[in-house]
Amino acid sequence: MSVMYSLHGYNKGMRIAFVHDDLTQWGGAERLLLGMLEVFPGAPIYTTVVDFSKLPSVFSTLDIRPSFMQKVLGVKRFPRAFAPLYPFAVESFDLTSYDIIVSSSTRFAHGIIPGPRSIHLCFMNTPAKMWWDSNRYFGTTPLWLEPALAAFRAWDQIAALRVDQFLANSQNVRRRIEKYYRRESIVLHPFVDLARFAYLSRKGKFFLIVSRLLKYKHIDLAVQACSRLHLPLVVIGSGPDEKRLCALAGPTVRFAGQLTDDAVVAYYRDCLALIIPGEEDFGMTALEAFASGKPVIAFVGGGALETVVDGKTGMFFREPTIDSLISVLKRFEKTAFSGLILKAHARTWSKQNFQRKFRRLVEKAGGRALG
C-alpha cells in the first residue's frame, strides 16, 4: 500500500518511498533516515537486510520491506561475504508505482532501478570507500581482491546514472561524487538532534572518541598520543581494529565498547573534548560534541573543515602523526572554550533546519515528477 502526500504547491498526491543500504546497525545514517521519514511518515523503506535486534524499537513500527537477501542464511552475521548479492538485491525492488524515490546510500542503495516516470533523489553519505579508496580502507588492498573491486566500481558508475539528483552530506562528499561519478550534487548537511544533549558548565574529566574501530579512522594516533602524555582517553565503539588498538593503549586509555545512546550522551557531557583523528566524510560526532558544549580536536581534513572553527569551537592538528596531535593536546590545556558558544554553534545543524531543506528539495522533485 502506497501512502499519498500532498506536497506544497501541488494538488496531486505523491507516492514516496525510501531505500536504505541495509538496516543491520544503528548509526548516523540510520538516524538520518528516521529524520527524513519524519517529514513523510508512513512511507515504506526498502532495504537489502534488516536486523531488528540491532535497532531501536521504533523500527519495528515502520513499513520495512527487505529484499530476498533477508532469507539468506548467515547474511546478518557475515555481510561482507555476501557483498556480490547486494547490487542484485537493490535492483530487484519493484519501485515503479512511486513518483519520488529517496535512496540513502553509502554503498548500494543508489543502484535501484526506478520507474520511467519516477524521480530518484539520492542522499549520498559517501561513494563507497571499499572500492573507491580501497588502499586507505584496507591499509593495503589484497591483490586477489582487485578484480572484485574493479567490478564494483564499474557497477557503481552505471548505478550513479540512475540518480536524477544527488544530495551530498558535505562539500567533501560533493567533491567525491563529482570525481567518481562526474555528477553535480546539492550539499545537504546532516542534523544533530539538539534535544538529546545537555550542557553542564563543569570541567570535563577525559578526552573522548566515539567511532567504529576501523583502521582508516586513525584512532591509533589518539590512543598513542594520550598514552605518551598520560592523558585519560575513553574510546566508545567497536570494530575489527579493536584488538590492535588495545595492544597500543597505555593505562590511561579505556575502551568502553558499544554503548546505548543515553550512555554516550553522558560521556559527551563529562568529557574535556572529542577527538576526531581521521578524515571523516562529514563527522556527525563533532555536532554531538558541540551540542553538549564540548570542543573538538580534529585532523585538518574532510568534513571537520565544514564544522570546526579553529580556536573557537575546536583545534586542528595539521599532520596525521602522533607528534602533531601531541602538540595540539599540549596547547589544549592552555585554551579556553565557551560551552554556550559551542551549543549555539550546534544549532546551525538542527533537525528542524535539515527537515525544512529536505522537504523543499523533495517538493522541487515533485514538480519535476508532475511535469
Rosetta blueprint (number, residue, H / E / L):
1 M L
2 S L
3 V L
4 M E
5 Y E
6 S E
7 L L
8 H L
9 G L
10 Y L
11 N L
12 K L
13 G E
14 M E
15 R E
16 I E
17 A E
18 F E
19 V E
20 H E
21 D L
22 D L
23 L E
24 T L
25 Q L
26 W L
27 G L
28 G H
29 A H
30 E H
31 R H
32 L H
33 L H
34 L H
35 G H
36 M H
37 L H
38 E H
39 V H
40 F L
41 P L
42 G L
43 A L
44 P L
45 I E
46 Y E
47 T E
48 T L
49 V L
50 V E
51 D L
52 F H
53 S H
54 K H
55 L L
56 P L
57 S H
58 V H
59 F H
60 S H
61 T H
62 L L
63 D L
64 I E
65 R E
66 P E
67 S L
68 F H
69 M H
70 Q H
71 K H
72 V L
73 L L
74 G L
75 V L
76 K L
77 R L
78 F L
79 P H
80 R H
81 A H
82 F H
83 A L
84 P L
85 L H
86 Y H
87 P H
88 F H
89 A H
90 V H
91 E H
92 S L
93 F L
94 D L
95 L L
96 T L
97 S L
98 Y L
99 D L
100 I E
101 I E
102 V E
103 S E
104 S E
105 S E
106 T L
107 R L
108 F L
109 A H
110 H H
111 G H
112 I L
113 I L
114 P L
115 G L
116 P L
117 R L
118 S L
119 I E
120 H E
121 L E
122 C E
123 F E
124 M E
125 N L
126 T L
127 P L
128 A L
129 K H
130 M H
131 W H
132 W H
133 D L
134 S H
135 N H
136 R H
137 Y H
138 F H
139 G L
140 T L
141 T L
142 P L
143 L H
144 W H
145 L H
146 E H
147 P H
148 A H
149 L H
150 A H
151 A H
152 F H
153 R H
154 A H
155 W H
156 D H
157 Q H
158 I H
159 A H
160 A H
161 L L
162 R L
163 V L
164 D L
165 Q E
166 F E
167 L E
168 A E
169 N L
170 S L
171 Q H
172 N H
173 V H
174 R H
175 R H
176 R H
177 I H
178 E H
179 K H
180 Y H
181 Y H
182 R L
183 R L
184 E L
185 S E
186 I E
187 V E
188 L L
189 H L
190 P L
191 F L
192 V E
193 D L
194 L H
195 A H
196 R H
197 F L
198 A L
199 Y L
200 L L
201 S L
202 R L
203 K L
204 G L
205 K L
206 F E
207 F E
208 L E
209 I E
210 V E
211 S L
212 R L
213 L L
214 L L
215 K H
216 Y H
217 K H
218 H L
219 I H
220 D H
221 L H
222 A H
223 V H
224 Q H
225 A H
226 C H
227 S H
228 R H
229 L H
230 H L
231 L L
232 P L
233 L E
234 V E
235 V E
236 I E
237 G L
238 S L
239 G L
240 P L
241 D L
242 E H
243 K H
244 R H
245 L H
246 C H
247 A H
248 L H
249 A L
250 G L
251 P L
252 T L
253 V E
254 R E
255 F E
256 A E
257 G E
258 Q L
259 L L
260 T L
261 D H
262 D H
263 A H
264 V H
265 V H
266 A H
267 Y H
268 Y H
269 R H
270 D H
271 C E
272 L E
273 A E
274 L E
275 I E
276 I E
277 P L
278 G L
279 E L
280 E L
281 D L
282 F L
283 G L
284 M H
285 T H
286 A H
287 L H
288 E H
289 A H
290 F H
291 A H
292 S L
293 G L
294 K L
295 P L
296 V E
297 I E
298 A E
299 F E
300 V L
301 G L
302 G H
303 G H
304 A H
305 L H
306 E H
307 T L
308 V L
309 V L
310 D E
311 G L
312 K L
313 T L
314 G E
315 M E
316 F E
317 F E
318 R L
319 E L
320 P L
321 T L
322 I H
323 D H
324 S H
325 L H
326 I H
327 S H
328 V H
329 L H
330 K H
331 R H
332 F H
333 E L
334 K L
335 T L
336 A L
337 F L
338 S L
339 G H
340 L H
341 I H
342 L H
343 K H
344 A H
345 H H
346 A H
347 R H
348 T H
349 W H
350 S E
351 K H
352 Q H
353 N H
354 F H
355 Q H
356 R H
357 K H
358 F H
359 R H
360 R H
361 L H
362 V H
363 E H
364 K H
365 A H
366 G H
367 G H
368 R H
369 A H
370 L H
371 G L
